[in-house]
Amino acid sequence: MLRRDRVVPRATDGDLALVNRHSRILLYSQRALFGNFHYRLGLYEFEDIIREVDSVDVLTPTPKPWFRYGERLAMRFARGGNIGINPGISRMKICQDYDMFFVVVQFPRDLMQLKYIKHWKERCKTSVCWLNEIWVPDIEHSQYYLNLLSQFDHVVLQWAGSIKPVSETIGKECVYLPYGIDTTLFAPYPQPQRTIDVYSIGRRSEDTHRALLRLAWDNRIFYVFDTIVGDRVIDRHAHRLLVSSLTKRSRYFLVNPGKADNPGETGGQIEFGNRFFEGAASGTIMVGETPNTEYFRKAFDWKDAVVHLPFGSEDIAALIEELDKDPQRQETIRRNNVVQSLRRHDWVYRWAEILRIAGLRPLPELEQRRTRLANLAIAVEHEPTPDQPASTAARRCQSE
């Protein structure tokens, strides 16, 4: 594992001391600002894998005590008057040269912090921004942020439907790359017993949820679901471990397109996010609305990657009973999901593509991770099917 990277010490205003003179990548991370928001954790996972397979300095701004208030105020100025003010972070200056400046942000508003980093364009041969989420209806109100985005040499988006309008707005062609996953964390190998019947996390259909609750109240299934409202975690590493541990032990996993429960925010735009990658990598059977887009069909092009259940359907009990009658189909779905994820959807493949876009050669550590993933995929393909006890749902179905 590569450990030439060094997290840049937190800097005082106007000063940034970098200690590793041999790093070729300057990675801008927002983990010190938003590290406990659960919807950002997958991107920090991406950053950790970049640090594993490349030579990296991590630049993370220091929040001032008033940052939360300052960010909201700065967003108002940017949205209402196209004016940028410091949201409450330390000013920083890049004092050495890099081959690439790589920025990972969740939302367009995160880009306003870049104004307070000096010399990143002069000190870095090329720059790439990974913007995770921008919906077409939001573009009209994001002009200030998109002006900042246009400063990058390359822009990568995960929302395929936003590629064309964002490209037209910033005056340069954006690139689409799908989300990724740490497949070594989520891969169920050696395979644990799947003692959870259905797992639901995040946004959900309340109709489907009520149908599953009825099964749970009748003691027919073990149903794991969110019971609190909140967007922060205590420990980001522990949270990812918990999610991966639960999905690896779940027979079925609910998935749906982004904001399926709130189509008014998307204007009908259909996108798919991290839940699909988490479910596939863990070898669970994904059940839910299948995103009807070319990009989804390309990313998940194997049979039964998602077993279709219309959003809002209450017919999930019948679907589970049908699938439970065919153990061979279940095993094939699970194995295909894991193997395809290991070969195509690990974060390392996204980083390899970023390097190609930037014109940089991968380091040996990247190839070493790809080799480990390939070997793991072969092991999963040939792993014998474990003798597992029937689930409570299956036993009841058989007794009836």
Residue pairs with C-beta under 8 A, 6 or more apart in sequence:
1 52
1 365
2 51
2 52
2 53
2 54
2 55
2 363
2 365
4 20
4 22
4 23
4 55
4 56
5 20
5 23
5 51
5 54
5 55
5 56
5 57
5 58
6 18
6 19
6 20
6 23
6 57
6 58
7 57
7 58
7 60
8 16
8 17
8 18
8 19
8 57
8 58
8 59
8 60
9 17
9 19
10 32
10 60
10 62
10 90
11 17
11 62
11 90
11 92
12 90
13 90
13 91
14 91
14 93
15 92
15 93
16 59
16 92
16 93
16 94
16 95
17 95
18 57
18 94
18 95
18 96
20 57
21 96
22 55
23 55
23 56
23 57
23 98
24 54
24 55
24 98
24 99
24 100
24 360
25 50
25 54
25 55
25 56
25 57
25 98
25 99
25 100
25 102
26 56
26 57
26 59
26 94
26 98
26 100
26 101
26 102
26 120
26 123
26 124
27 47
27 50
27 51
27 56
27 57
27 58
27 59
27 102
27 104
28 59
28 60
28 101
28 102
28 103
28 104
28 114
28 117
29 44
29 47
29 58
29 59
29 60
29 104
30 40
30 60
30 61
30 104
30 105
30 106
30 110
30 113
31 44
31 47
31 60
31 236
32 60
32 61
32 62
32 63
33 60
33 61
33 63
33 67
33 89
33 113
34 40
34 106
35 44
35 236
36 232
36 233
36 234
36 236
37 231
37 232
37 233
38 231
38 232
38 233
38 239
39 106
39 231
40 106
41 233
41 236
41 239
41 240
42 179
42 180
42 181
42 274
43 104
43 106
43 130
43 132
44 236
45 181
45 182
45 185
45 240
45 347
46 104
46 130
46 180
46 347
46 350
46 351
47 58
47 104
48 182
49 182
49 346
49 347
49 348
49 351
49 369
50 56
50 102
50 347
50 351
51 58
52 365
52 369
53 348
53 351
53 362
53 363
53 365
53 366
53 368
53 369
54 351
54 362
54 363
54 365
54 366
55 363
57 98
59 92
59 94
59 117
61 89
61 90
61 92
61 113
61 116
61 117
62 89
62 90
63 88
63 89
64 70
64 88
64 89
64 90
65 88
66 88
67 87
67 88
67 89
68 88
69 88
70 85
70 86
70 87
70 88
71 87
71 88
71 109
73 85
73 87
74 84
74 85
74 86
74 87
74 88
74 112
75 87
75 109
75 112
77 83
77 84
77 85
78 84
78 109
78 112
78 144
78 145
79 141
79 144
82 143
82 144
83 144
84 112
84 115
84 144
86 115
86 116
87 112
87 113
89 113
89 116
90 116
91 116
91 117
91 118
92 116
92 117
92 118
93 117
93 118
93 119
94 117
94 118
94 119
94 120
94 122
94 123
94 124
95 119
95 123
96 123
97 123
97 124
97 125
98 123
98 124
98 125
99 124
99 125
99 126
99 358
99 360
100 124
100 125
100 126
100 127
100 128
100 358
100 360
101 120
101 121
101 123
101 124
101 126
101 127
101 128
102 127
102 128
102 129
102 130
102 354
103 111
103 114
103 127
103 128
103 129
103 130
103 152
104 130
104 132
105 111
105 129
105 130
105 131
105 132
106 132
106 133
107 131
107 132
107 133
107 134
108 131
108 134
108 138
108 142
108 145
108 146
108 149
109 142
109 145
111 129
111 131
111 145
111 148
111 149
112 144
112 145
112 148
114 120
114 148
114 151
115 148
120 127
121 127
121 151
126 153
126 154
126 358
126 359
127 151
127 152
127 153
127 154
128 152
128 153
128 154
128 155
128 156
128 354
128 357
128 358
129 149
129 152
129 154
129 155
129 156
130 156
130 158
130 177
130 354
131 149
131 155
131 156
131 157
131 158
132 158
132 179
133 158
133 159
133 258
134 142
134 157
134 159
134 162
134 166
135 159
135 162
135 265
135 266
135 267
135 269
135 271
136 161
136 162
136 165
136 266
136 267
136 269
137 265
137 266
137 267
137 269
139 146
139 162
139 165
139 166
139 169
143 169
146 166
146 169
146 170
147 170
149 155
149 166
149 170
150 170
150 171
150 172
153 358
154 175
154 357
154 358
155 166
155 170
155 172
155 174
155 175
156 174
156 175
156 176
156 177
156 354
156 357
157 163
157 166
157 174
157 175
157 176
157 177
158 176
158 177
158 178
158 179
158 271
158 273
159 258
159 269
159 271
160 176
160 271
160 293
160 294
160 295
161 269
161 270
161 271
161 293
162 269
163 174
163 175
163 176
166 174
167 173
167 174
175 357
176 295
177 350
177 353
177 354
178 272
178 277
178 295
178 299
178 345
178 350
179 272
179 273
179 274
179 276
179 277
180 277
180 345
180 346
180 347
180 349
180 350
181 274
181 277
181 278
181 280
181 281
181 341
181 345
181 346
181 347
182 240
182 281
182 346
182 347
183 281
183 341
183 342
183 345
183 346
183 373
183 376
184 346
184 372
184 373
184 376
185 240
185 241
185 244
186 244
186 247
186 248
186 278
186 281
186 282
186 341
187 248
187 281
187 282
187 283
187 338
187 341
187 342
187 376
187 380
188 248
188 282
188 283
188 334
188 338
189 338
189 376
189 379
189 380
189 383
190 383
191 283
191 383
191 386
192 248
192 249
193 249
193 386
193 388
193 389
194 248
194 249
194 250
194 251
194 284
194 388
194 391
195 222
195 249
196 222
196 223
196 224
196 246
196 249
196 250
196 251
197 221
197 222
197 223
197 250
197 251
197 252
197 320
197 391
197 392
197 393
198 212
198 221
198 222
198 223
198 224
198 250
198 251
198 252
198 253
198 254
198 287
198 316
198 320
199 224
199 225
199 246
199 247
199 250
199 252
199 253
199 254
199 284
200 209
200 212
200 223
200 224
200 225
200 226
200 253
200 254
201 225
201 226
201 243
201 254
201 275
202 226
202 275
203 256
203 259
203 260
203 261
203 262
204 225
204 226
204 254
204 256
204 261
205 256
205 260
205 261
205 311
205 312
205 313
206 261
207 312
207 313
207 314
208 254
208 309
208 311
208 312
208 313
208 314
208 316
209 225
210 314
211 314
211 315
211 316
211 317
212 221
212 223
212 225
212 316
212 317
213 223
214 317
215 221
215 223
215 317
215 393
216 222
216 223
219 392
220 317
220 392
220 393
220 396
221 320
221 391
221 392
221 393
222 391
222 392
224 246
224 250
233 239
243 278
244 278
244 282
247 253
247 278
247 279
247 281
247 282
247 284
248 282
248 283
248 284
250 282
250 284
251 284
251 285
251 330
251 391
252 284
252 285
252 286
252 287
252 320
252 323
253 275
253 278
253 279
253 282
253 284
253 285
253 286
253 287
254 286
254 287
254 288
255 275
255 276
255 279
255 286
255 287
255 288
255 289
255 306
256 275
256 288
256 289
256 311
257 270
257 271
257 272
257 289
257 291
257 311
258 266
258 270
258 271
258 272
258 273
259 265
259 266
260 289
260 311
261 311
270 291
270 292
270 293
271 291
271 293
272 291
272 293
272 295
272 296
272 299
276 286
276 296
276 299
276 300
276 306
277 341
277 345
279 286
279 337
280 286
280 300
280 305
280 337
280 338
280 340
280 341
280 345
281 337
281 338
281 341
281 342
281 345
282 337
282 338
283 334
283 335
283 337
283 338
284 334
284 337
285 304
285 307
285 323
285 330
285 333
285 334
285 337
286 305
286 306
286 307
286 337
287 306
287 307
287 309
287 316
287 319
287 320
288 306
288 308
288 309
288 311
289 308
289 309
289 310
289 311
290 296
290 306
290 308
299 344
299 345
300 306
300 340
302 336
302 337
302 340
303 336
304 329
304 332
304 333
304 336
305 336
305 337
305 340
307 319
307 323
307 333
309 315
309 316
309 319
320 393
321 393
321 397
323 329
323 330
324 330
324 390
324 391
324 393
324 394
324 397
325 397
331 385
335 380
335 381
335 383
338 377
338 380
339 377
339 380
339 381
342 373
342 374
342 376
342 377
342 380
343 373
343 374
343 377
346 369
346 373
348 366
348 369
348 370
348 373
349 370
351 366
352 362
352 366
352 370
355 361
355 362
355 366
390 398
